[in-house]
């Protein structure tokens, strides 16, 4: 029987927040990533709208110590993009550490071709990370659970590879780049890429978007091709 609580505890140390310092005393967190095969896997769109200086100054916030059940210590480490492992079409990117953390807890990558609609999954990331830090909550990893509600295939490519998993769950800004994990195997089967939102009906005059129970993840086999 799957011990979900224990699996989540073990996996948390492999998730990183990705950001940069806009000034000496501030940090902007763009999204999430995860450690696998000595690299950091995330989404390409985190680099959108960044200046060259900001892109070169990216850092990953890594869990370096985990005590008891819920006491965790994080540390920032400089990272750099692996240029040949950037795929804007599939919204995937691979980074590497400039200086490696003392301990790297890596996740095992699954086979996204074996996933079926209805499969239980969960994802762990850093939604609204900067806001939560500013509100005094500190670094906050959040776990969400759902099912694979649809599988989409590329309609342009003649081979029609799988290019989207639609997940029945709410994904918030900051989750982009976090791993989607199969409940049964604890292996990564996707990379969270997009959340769907609708204009608020409650506050129509404000720039507020209400989340829908629809999120989109890129199948992990697309990322595995980048790692080869």
N, C-alpha and C positions, 0 to 999 in steps of 0.2 A: 504494500500500500504506500502511495506517495506521501512523504512527510513534507507538505508544502511549507509549513512554518520554518523547518530546518533548512530546506532548500533556499528559501528567500533570504534567510540570514547569511548563508554561505555565498550567495550570489551578489549581495549588496556591495561587497568589497571590490567587485569588478566593474562597477559603474562609476563613471567620472563626469564631473561638470566641466564644460569647456567655456572659457571666457577670456577677457583681457582687462587690463587696467586703463581706463580712460584718463585717470589721474593718479597721483601717488597714493591717495587715501580712498580710492573707490575701485570697485570691480563690477564689470558687466558680464553676466553669464548668458551666453547665447543659446546653449542647449546641452544635450547629454551625449555621451559616447560610452563605449565599453571596451574592455581589454580582451584581446584574443590573438594568439600566435605572435606575441611580442609587439603588437601594434594596437592602435586605437581606431576602432571603426565608428563612424558617425555619418551624418548626412552632409552633402555638398552645400546645401543652401545656407548652412551656418556662415559661410564666407560671403554671402550676398551683402552688399552695402557696406563692406568693411574697407577702410583705407589700406594701403599697402603696409603702413606702419602697424596698424591694428592686426592685420593678418599675420605679420611676422612676429607679433608679440603675444600670440595665443598661448594659453596655459591650460593645463588639466588639473582639476582639484581631485586628488586621489586619497582614498581612505588608507591611512598608513597604520592604523591601530584600531582594533575592535575589542572592547572589554565588556565582560558580562553579557547582558542581553541587548542593551541599547545605548552603550557608551562608545562613541566613535570619534576618532581624531583624523582630521584631513590636512593635506599639505598641497600647495601649488607647485607644479613642475612645468617647465617650458616644453612646448611641443612644436613640431614643424610638419607641414604637409608633405607627403610623398607625392611629387608632381605627377608621376606616371600612374598613380593610383587615385586619380580624381575622375569621377564619372558623373558629369552634370546631367546627362540624359536620365540616368537611373537614380539621381540624387544621392550618391554615395561617395564617401571620401575616406582615405586612410591616412592617419597621422602616426608619427613616431616620436618618442621622447628624445629631447636634446640631452637631458640628464635623467637616467632611469630611477624610479623610486626603489627603495630598499627591497620591497616585496611587491610582486605583481601577481594578483590573483586573476587568472584567465578563465574565460568562459569557453565551453565546448560548443562548437558550431554543429548544428544538425543538418538535415537534408530537407529543404523546403519543398522538394518534389513529392515527398510522402505525406504532406499535410492535407487534411480534408476539411471541408466545411463542417462546422459543429465541434471542432477540436477545441478543448480548453487551453487558454493561454493567459499569460500575465506579462506586464511590462513594468520596469522600474526605471525611473528617471528623476529629473530635477525640474518639475514644473514650477513656473513663477519663482525661480530660485532667487533672483536678485530682490524681488519684492519681499519674499519671506525673510531674507537676511536683513533688509531695511526695517522690517516690522519686528525684528528681535528674535526670530525663530532660529536663526543660524542656518547652516547647511542642512537641507531637508530632502532626503530621498523618499519618494512616494511610490507605492506599489498599486497598480490597478489590474483588475482581472476581467476577462471577457471570453468570448469565443470567436473563432474565425467564422465570419458570417457570409463571406463571399471570396472567391478567388478570380482575379482578372488576368487576362492574357494580352500580350502586346498584339494589337490588331494591325500594326504596320509591318512588323517582322514576319517573314515567310514561315519561320519556325514556330511562331506564336508562343514564345516562352512566357512563363508566369512572371508578371511584373507588378502585381499588387495583391496584398492580402487586405481585405476589409475586415476590421475588427469591431465587434459590438462592444464598445467601451468609450468613455470620454477621455480624450487625450488633450492636455492643455499645453500652451506655449512653454517651451523649455524641455518638453519630453522628446523633441526631435533628436534623433540619433540614439535613443535608448534601445536596448534589446527587447524583442518580443520573444518570450520563452514558452516552450511547450511544457505544460504542467506535468505530463507523465514522464518525460525524459530529462527535463531540466536543461535541454539544449536550446540554443538560440535558433529560431526559425525565421526571424525577420528583424528589420530595423525600422523603428517608428519614424514616419516621414511627414505625415500631414494629419491635421485635425479639421473636421468640418464644423463650421459655425454659421449661425443665422443671425441676422440683424435683430436686436432686442425688441420685443414687443412691449416690454415693461418700461424701458427708457429709450424710446425711439429717437429722441433728440440728442442722445449721448452716443459716443463712439464705443458702444458696448456690444460685444458679440456673445450670444448665448451658445454654449456647447451642445452638440448633438451626439447621440450615441453611435457615432460613426468615426472611425479613425483609419488611416491608411498606412500600411507598412510595406517596405520593399522586401521581397523574399531573400533569405540569407544566401542562397546560391549565387545571387548577383554579386554580393560582397566577396564571396569565396573566390570568384573569378578574378577580382581585383587583387586578392592576396597571393595568387599564384605567381 
